[in-house]
Amino acid sequence: MTQNEVTAELSGAKVVVTGAGSGVGAASAALFAARGATVAVCDIDESAARRVATELASRGLSAVPLRVDVSDEQPLARCSEEAASAMGGVTTVHVNAAVMTAHGNGLDTTAEQFDTTMGVNARGAFLTARAFLPHLLAAGKGALCFTGSDTALRTSRDYASYLTSKHAVIGIARSVAVDFGGRGIPSNIVTPGVTDTGGLRVLNRLVERPLVAPGPGAARVEHGGPPASVGAHRARTGEQAMLTRHIQRRVGNGSYGG
């Protein structure tokens, strides 16, 4: 497949990616942009969002940096309006922003730590969908893709808050699929396995029992790496396509496929 063929496929797409300042989000934004989409690079770290957008622009790609805290409803609502205004609408939203925490089991994790993780990962996913759904519905078409985790499909010791939050993301994606799939807004979720990002490496240095020792078994995503680093599995989302190496769990049009 040539670059032109892929670019034609996503030409005209207006994509929002949250948590796009680094890791999986940055790679997702880069891949969408390389395929011809205009991308809103959204992150709580404004300098990181600008860095990614500037890098994409230097390659002749279309990207708009926006700062947003997905756990805060009003700034997120403003971000949705800014993204729609800057791109001339929104056709696809990759709900990706999250924090990865290893506070311990249910006895070790404090209520404050639990609330912080749930606030970004679960509340943030809900609020992001809520903020952007009106734009998709107004257009009469569109798609949402949520980043889950395979921890929500199995169990991991000492990740009580993170595991719970990612279970919630599956529920949110299913809810959106059931409620809005029939109105032309499919909802999908990707459930990555261990992905060797900078954030994971920092986390591994802080905990007694690392989630993974980075190696050949971990998909690796580097900031500034080629779009192909995210892989080549194609998951259809309406008229758009998201490319990812990770496992796809489709929940589009009100159904959930295992």
Contacts in CASP RR format, 6 or more apart in sequence:
PFRMAT RR
TARGET T0000
AUTHOR 0000-0000-0000
METHOD contacts of the structure
MODEL  1
MTQNEVTAELSGAKVVVTGAGSGVGAASAALFAARGATVAVCDIDESAAR
RVATELASRGLSAVPLRVDVSDEQPLARCSEEAASAMGGVTTVHVNAAVM
TAHGNGLDTTAEQFDTTMGVNARGAFLTARAFLPHLLAAGKGALCFTGSD
TALRTSRDYASYLTSKHAVIGIARSVAVDFGGRGIPSNIVTPGVTDTGGL
RVLNRLVERPLVAPGPGAARVEHGGPPASVGAHRARTGEQAMLTRHIQRR
VGNGSYGG
3 34 0 8 1.000
6 34 0 8 1.000
6 35 0 8 1.000
6 36 0 8 1.000
7 34 0 8 1.000
7 35 0 8 1.000
7 36 0 8 1.000
9 35 0 8 1.000
9 241 0 8 1.000
10 32 0 8 1.000
10 35 0 8 1.000
10 36 0 8 1.000
10 37 0 8 1.000
10 240 0 8 1.000
10 241 0 8 1.000
11 36 0 8 1.000
11 37 0 8 1.000
12 36 0 8 1.000
12 37 0 8 1.000
12 38 0 8 1.000
12 91 0 8 1.000
13 32 0 8 1.000
13 35 0 8 1.000
13 36 0 8 1.000
13 37 0 8 1.000
13 38 0 8 1.000
13 91 0 8 1.000
13 92 0 8 1.000
13 239 0 8 1.000
13 240 0 8 1.000
14 37 0 8 1.000
14 38 0 8 1.000
14 40 0 8 1.000
14 87 0 8 1.000
14 88 0 8 1.000
14 89 0 8 1.000
14 90 0 8 1.000
14 91 0 8 1.000
14 92 0 8 1.000
15 29 0 8 1.000
15 32 0 8 1.000
15 37 0 8 1.000
15 38 0 8 1.000
15 39 0 8 1.000
15 40 0 8 1.000
15 90 0 8 1.000
15 91 0 8 1.000
15 92 0 8 1.000
15 93 0 8 1.000
15 94 0 8 1.000
15 240 0 8 1.000
16 39 0 8 1.000
16 40 0 8 1.000
16 42 0 8 1.000
16 80 0 8 1.000
16 83 0 8 1.000
16 90 0 8 1.000
16 92 0 8 1.000
16 93 0 8 1.000
16 94 0 8 1.000
16 132 0 8 1.000
17 25 0 8 1.000
17 28 0 8 1.000
17 29 0 8 1.000
17 32 0 8 1.000
17 39 0 8 1.000
17 40 0 8 1.000
17 41 0 8 1.000
17 42 0 8 1.000
17 94 0 8 1.000
17 96 0 8 1.000
18 25 0 8 1.000
18 42 0 8 1.000
18 43 0 8 1.000
18 68 0 8 1.000
18 70 0 8 1.000
18 93 0 8 1.000
18 94 0 8 1.000
18 95 0 8 1.000
18 96 0 8 1.000
18 97 0 8 1.000
18 128 0 8 1.000
19 25 0 8 1.000
19 42 0 8 1.000
19 43 0 8 1.000
19 44 0 8 1.000
19 70 0 8 1.000
19 96 0 8 1.000
19 97 0 8 1.000
19 98 0 8 1.000
20 26 0 8 1.000
20 28 0 8 1.000
20 29 0 8 1.000
20 39 0 8 1.000
20 41 0 8 1.000
20 42 0 8 1.000
20 43 0 8 1.000
20 49 0 8 1.000
20 52 0 8 1.000
20 96 0 8 1.000
21 29 0 8 1.000
21 41 0 8 1.000
21 43 0 8 1.000
21 45 0 8 1.000
21 48 0 8 1.000
21 49 0 8 1.000
21 51 0 8 1.000
21 52 0 8 1.000
21 223 0 8 1.000
22 43 0 8 1.000
22 45 0 8 1.000
22 48 0 8 1.000
22 52 0 8 1.000
22 197 0 8 1.000
22 198 0 8 1.000
22 199 0 8 1.000
22 223 0 8 1.000
23 195 0 8 1.000
23 197 0 8 1.000
23 198 0 8 1.000
23 199 0 8 1.000
23 221 0 8 1.000
23 222 0 8 1.000
23 223 0 8 1.000
24 96 0 8 1.000
24 147 0 8 1.000
24 192 0 8 1.000
24 195 0 8 1.000
24 197 0 8 1.000
24 221 0 8 1.000
24 230 0 8 1.000
25 94 0 8 1.000
25 96 0 8 1.000
25 147 0 8 1.000
26 41 0 8 1.000
26 52 0 8 1.000
26 221 0 8 1.000
26 223 0 8 1.000
26 224 0 8 1.000
27 221 0 8 1.000
27 225 0 8 1.000
27 227 0 8 1.000
27 229 0 8 1.000
27 230 0 8 1.000
28 94 0 8 1.000
28 96 0 8 1.000
28 230 0 8 1.000
28 242 0 8 1.000
28 244 0 8 1.000
29 39 0 8 1.000
29 41 0 8 1.000
29 52 0 8 1.000
29 56 0 8 1.000
29 63 0 8 1.000
30 52 0 8 1.000
30 55 0 8 1.000
30 56 0 8 1.000
30 61 0 8 1.000
30 224 0 8 1.000
30 225 0 8 1.000
30 227 0 8 1.000
31 227 0 8 1.000
31 230 0 8 1.000
31 243 0 8 1.000
32 39 0 8 1.000
32 92 0 8 1.000
32 94 0 8 1.000
32 242 0 8 1.000
33 39 0 8 1.000
33 56 0 8 1.000
33 61 0 8 1.000
33 62 0 8 1.000
33 63 0 8 1.000
34 59 0 8 1.000
34 61 0 8 1.000
34 227 0 8 1.000
35 227 0 8 1.000
35 241 0 8 1.000
35 243 0 8 1.000
36 61 0 8 1.000
36 62 0 8 1.000
37 62 0 8 1.000
37 92 0 8 1.000
37 240 0 8 1.000
38 62 0 8 1.000
38 63 0 8 1.000
38 64 0 8 1.000
38 87 0 8 1.000
39 56 0 8 1.000
39 61 0 8 1.000
39 62 0 8 1.000
39 63 0 8 1.000
39 64 0 8 1.000
40 63 0 8 1.000
40 64 0 8 1.000
40 66 0 8 1.000
40 83 0 8 1.000
40 86 0 8 1.000
40 87 0 8 1.000
40 90 0 8 1.000
41 49 0 8 1.000
41 52 0 8 1.000
41 53 0 8 1.000
41 56 0 8 1.000
41 63 0 8 1.000
41 64 0 8 1.000
41 65 0 8 1.000
41 66 0 8 1.000
42 49 0 8 1.000
42 66 0 8 1.000
42 67 0 8 1.000
42 68 0 8 1.000
42 79 0 8 1.000
42 83 0 8 1.000
42 97 0 8 1.000
43 49 0 8 1.000
43 52 0 8 1.000
43 65 0 8 1.000
43 67 0 8 1.000
43 68 0 8 1.000
43 97 0 8 1.000
44 67 0 8 1.000
44 68 0 8 1.000
44 69 0 8 1.000
44 70 0 8 1.000
44 97 0 8 1.000
45 67 0 8 1.000
46 65 0 8 1.000
46 67 0 8 1.000
49 65 0 8 1.000
49 66 0 8 1.000
49 67 0 8 1.000
50 65 0 8 1.000
52 63 0 8 1.000
52 65 0 8 1.000
52 223 0 8 1.000
52 224 0 8 1.000
53 63 0 8 1.000
53 64 0 8 1.000
53 65 0 8 1.000
54 65 0 8 1.000
55 224 0 8 1.000
56 62 0 8 1.000
56 63 0 8 1.000
57 63 0 8 1.000
64 83 0 8 1.000
64 86 0 8 1.000
64 87 0 8 1.000
66 79 0 8 1.000
66 82 0 8 1.000
66 83 0 8 1.000
66 86 0 8 1.000
67 79 0 8 1.000
68 75 0 8 1.000
68 76 0 8 1.000
68 79 0 8 1.000
69 75 0 8 1.000
69 76 0 8 1.000
70 76 0 8 1.000
70 97 0 8 1.000
70 120 0 8 1.000
70 123 0 8 1.000
70 124 0 8 1.000
70 125 0 8 1.000
70 127 0 8 1.000
70 128 0 8 1.000
71 119 0 8 1.000
71 120 0 8 1.000
71 123 0 8 1.000
71 124 0 8 1.000
71 127 0 8 1.000
73 127 0 8 1.000
73 131 0 8 1.000
76 124 0 8 1.000
76 127 0 8 1.000
76 128 0 8 1.000
76 131 0 8 1.000
77 131 0 8 1.000
79 131 0 8 1.000
80 90 0 8 1.000
80 131 0 8 1.000
80 132 0 8 1.000
80 134 0 8 1.000
80 135 0 8 1.000
83 89 0 8 1.000
83 90 0 8 1.000
83 132 0 8 1.000
84 90 0 8 1.000
84 135 0 8 1.000
89 135 0 8 1.000
89 139 0 8 1.000
90 132 0 8 1.000
90 135 0 8 1.000
90 136 0 8 1.000
90 139 0 8 1.000
91 136 0 8 1.000
91 139 0 8 1.000
91 141 0 8 1.000
91 142 0 8 1.000
91 143 0 8 1.000
91 239 0 8 1.000
91 240 0 8 1.000
92 142 0 8 1.000
92 143 0 8 1.000
92 144 0 8 1.000
92 145 0 8 1.000
92 237 0 8 1.000
92 240 0 8 1.000
92 242 0 8 1.000
93 128 0 8 1.000
93 129 0 8 1.000
93 132 0 8 1.000
93 136 0 8 1.000
93 143 0 8 1.000
93 144 0 8 1.000
93 145 0 8 1.000
94 144 0 8 1.000
94 145 0 8 1.000
94 147 0 8 1.000
94 242 0 8 1.000
95 124 0 8 1.000
95 125 0 8 1.000
95 128 0 8 1.000
95 129 0 8 1.000
95 144 0 8 1.000
95 145 0 8 1.000
95 146 0 8 1.000
95 147 0 8 1.000
95 169 0 8 1.000
96 146 0 8 1.000
96 147 0 8 1.000
97 120 0 8 1.000
97 124 0 8 1.000
97 128 0 8 1.000
98 120 0 8 1.000
98 121 0 8 1.000
98 147 0 8 1.000
98 165 0 8 1.000
99 116 0 8 1.000
99 117 0 8 1.000
99 120 0 8 1.000
99 121 0 8 1.000
100 162 0 8 1.000
100 199 0 8 1.000
100 200 0 8 1.000
100 203 0 8 1.000
101 113 0 8 1.000
101 116 0 8 1.000
101 117 0 8 1.000
101 159 0 8 1.000
101 161 0 8 1.000
101 162 0 8 1.000
101 203 0 8 1.000
102 158 0 8 1.000
102 159 0 8 1.000
102 162 0 8 1.000
102 203 0 8 1.000
102 206 0 8 1.000
102 207 0 8 1.000
102 211 0 8 1.000
103 109 0 8 1.000
103 110 0 8 1.000
103 113 0 8 1.000
103 114 0 8 1.000
103 117 0 8 1.000
103 158 0 8 1.000
103 160 0 8 1.000
103 161 0 8 1.000
104 158 0 8 1.000
104 159 0 8 1.000
104 160 0 8 1.000
104 161 0 8 1.000
105 157 0 8 1.000
105 158 0 8 1.000
105 160 0 8 1.000
106 160 0 8 1.000
108 158 0 8 1.000
108 160 0 8 1.000
109 160 0 8 1.000
109 161 0 8 1.000
113 161 0 8 1.000
114 160 0 8 1.000
114 161 0 8 1.000
114 164 0 8 1.000
116 161 0 8 1.000
117 161 0 8 1.000
117 162 0 8 1.000
117 164 0 8 1.000
117 165 0 8 1.000
118 161 0 8 1.000
118 164 0 8 1.000
118 165 0 8 1.000
118 168 0 8 1.000
119 165 0 8 1.000
120 165 0 8 1.000
121 162 0 8 1.000
121 165 0 8 1.000
121 166 0 8 1.000
121 168 0 8 1.000
121 169 0 8 1.000
122 164 0 8 1.000
122 165 0 8 1.000
122 168 0 8 1.000
122 169 0 8 1.000
122 172 0 8 1.000
125 146 0 8 1.000
125 168 0 8 1.000
125 169 0 8 1.000
125 172 0 8 1.000
125 173 0 8 1.000
126 172 0 8 1.000
129 144 0 8 1.000
129 146 0 8 1.000
129 172 0 8 1.000
129 176 0 8 1.000
129 187 0 8 1.000
132 144 0 8 1.000
133 144 0 8 1.000
133 176 0 8 1.000
133 180 0 8 1.000
133 185 0 8 1.000
136 142 0 8 1.000
136 143 0 8 1.000
136 144 0 8 1.000
136 180 0 8 1.000
136 185 0 8 1.000
137 180 0 8 1.000
137 183 0 8 1.000
137 185 0 8 1.000
140 183 0 8 1.000
140 184 0 8 1.000
140 185 0 8 1.000
141 184 0 8 1.000
141 185 0 8 1.000
141 238 0 8 1.000
141 239 0 8 1.000
142 184 0 8 1.000
142 185 0 8 1.000
142 186 0 8 1.000
142 237 0 8 1.000
142 238 0 8 1.000
142 239 0 8 1.000
142 240 0 8 1.000
143 185 0 8 1.000
143 186 0 8 1.000
143 187 0 8 1.000
143 188 0 8 1.000
143 237 0 8 1.000
143 238 0 8 1.000
143 240 0 8 1.000
144 173 0 8 1.000
144 176 0 8 1.000
144 185 0 8 1.000
144 186 0 8 1.000
144 187 0 8 1.000
144 188 0 8 1.000
144 237 0 8 1.000
145 187 0 8 1.000
145 188 0 8 1.000
145 189 0 8 1.000
145 190 0 8 1.000
145 235 0 8 1.000
145 237 0 8 1.000
145 242 0 8 1.000
146 169 0 8 1.000
146 170 0 8 1.000
146 172 0 8 1.000
146 173 0 8 1.000
146 187 0 8 1.000
146 188 0 8 1.000
146 189 0 8 1.000
146 190 0 8 1.000
147 169 0 8 1.000
147 189 0 8 1.000
147 190 0 8 1.000
147 192 0 8 1.000
148 166 0 8 1.000
148 169 0 8 1.000
148 170 0 8 1.000
148 173 0 8 1.000
148 189 0 8 1.000
148 190 0 8 1.000
148 191 0 8 1.000
148 192 0 8 1.000
149 162 0 8 1.000
149 166 0 8 1.000
149 169 0 8 1.000
149 191 0 8 1.000
149 192 0 8 1.000
149 193 0 8 1.000
150 191 0 8 1.000
150 192 0 8 1.000
150 193 0 8 1.000
150 247 0 8 1.000
151 159 0 8 1.000
151 162 0 8 1.000
151 163 0 8 1.000
151 166 0 8 1.000
152 163 0 8 1.000
152 166 0 8 1.000
152 167 0 8 1.000
152 169 0 8 1.000
152 170 0 8 1.000
152 191 0 8 1.000
153 191 0 8 1.000
155 163 0 8 1.000
156 162 0 8 1.000
156 163 0 8 1.000
156 211 0 8 1.000
157 209 0 8 1.000
158 207 0 8 1.000
158 209 0 8 1.000
159 211 0 8 1.000
169 189 0 8 1.000
170 189 0 8 1.000
170 191 0 8 1.000
170 249 0 8 1.000
173 187 0 8 1.000
173 188 0 8 1.000
173 189 0 8 1.000
173 251 0 8 1.000
174 187 0 8 1.000
174 251 0 8 1.000
174 254 0 8 1.000
174 256 0 8 1.000
176 185 0 8 1.000
176 187 0 8 1.000
176 251 0 8 1.000
177 186 0 8 1.000
177 187 0 8 1.000
177 251 0 8 1.000
177 252 0 8 1.000
177 253 0 8 1.000
177 254 0 8 1.000
177 255 0 8 1.000
177 256 0 8 1.000
178 254 0 8 1.000
180 187 0 8 1.000
181 187 0 8 1.000
181 252 0 8 1.000
181 253 0 8 1.000
181 254 0 8 1.000
182 253 0 8 1.000
182 254 0 8 1.000
184 238 0 8 1.000
184 253 0 8 1.000
186 237 0 8 1.000
186 238 0 8 1.000
186 252 0 8 1.000
186 253 0 8 1.000
187 251 0 8 1.000
187 252 0 8 1.000
187 254 0 8 1.000
188 235 0 8 1.000
188 237 0 8 1.000
188 242 0 8 1.000
188 248 0 8 1.000
188 249 0 8 1.000
188 250 0 8 1.000
188 251 0 8 1.000
188 252 0 8 1.000
189 248 0 8 1.000
189 249 0 8 1.000
189 251 0 8 1.000
190 235 0 8 1.000
190 242 0 8 1.000
190 244 0 8 1.000
190 246 0 8 1.000
190 247 0 8 1.000
190 248 0 8 1.000
190 249 0 8 1.000
191 246 0 8 1.000
191 247 0 8 1.000
191 248 0 8 1.000
191 249 0 8 1.000
192 219 0 8 1.000
192 244 0 8 1.000
192 246 0 8 1.000
192 247 0 8 1.000
193 219 0 8 1.000
193 246 0 8 1.000
193 247 0 8 1.000
194 200 0 8 1.000
194 211 0 8 1.000
194 212 0 8 1.000
194 217 0 8 1.000
194 218 0 8 1.000
194 219 0 8 1.000
195 218 0 8 1.000
195 219 0 8 1.000
195 220 0 8 1.000
195 221 0 8 1.000
195 246 0 8 1.000
196 212 0 8 1.000
196 214 0 8 1.000
196 215 0 8 1.000
196 218 0 8 1.000
196 219 0 8 1.000
196 220 0 8 1.000
196 221 0 8 1.000
197 220 0 8 1.000
197 221 0 8 1.000
200 211 0 8 1.000
200 212 0 8 1.000
200 214 0 8 1.000
201 214 0 8 1.000
203 210 0 8 1.000
203 211 0 8 1.000
204 210 0 8 1.000
204 211 0 8 1.000
204 212 0 8 1.000
204 213 0 8 1.000
204 214 0 8 1.000
212 218 0 8 1.000
214 220 0 8 1.000
219 245 0 8 1.000
219 246 0 8 1.000
220 229 0 8 1.000
221 229 0 8 1.000
221 230 0 8 1.000
222 229 0 8 1.000
227 243 0 8 1.000
230 243 0 8 1.000
230 244 0 8 1.000
230 245 0 8 1.000
231 243 0 8 1.000
231 244 0 8 1.000
231 245 0 8 1.000
232 243 0 8 1.000
232 245 0 8 1.000
233 243 0 8 1.000
233 244 0 8 1.000
233 245 0 8 1.000
233 246 0 8 1.000
233 248 0 8 1.000
234 241 0 8 1.000
234 242 0 8 1.000
234 243 0 8 1.000
235 241 0 8 1.000
235 242 0 8 1.000
235 243 0 8 1.000
235 244 0 8 1.000
235 248 0 8 1.000
235 250 0 8 1.000
249 256 0 8 1.000
249 257 0 8 1.000
249 258 0 8 1.000
250 256 0 8 1.000
250 257 0 8 1.000
250 258 0 8 1.000
251 257 0 8 1.000
END
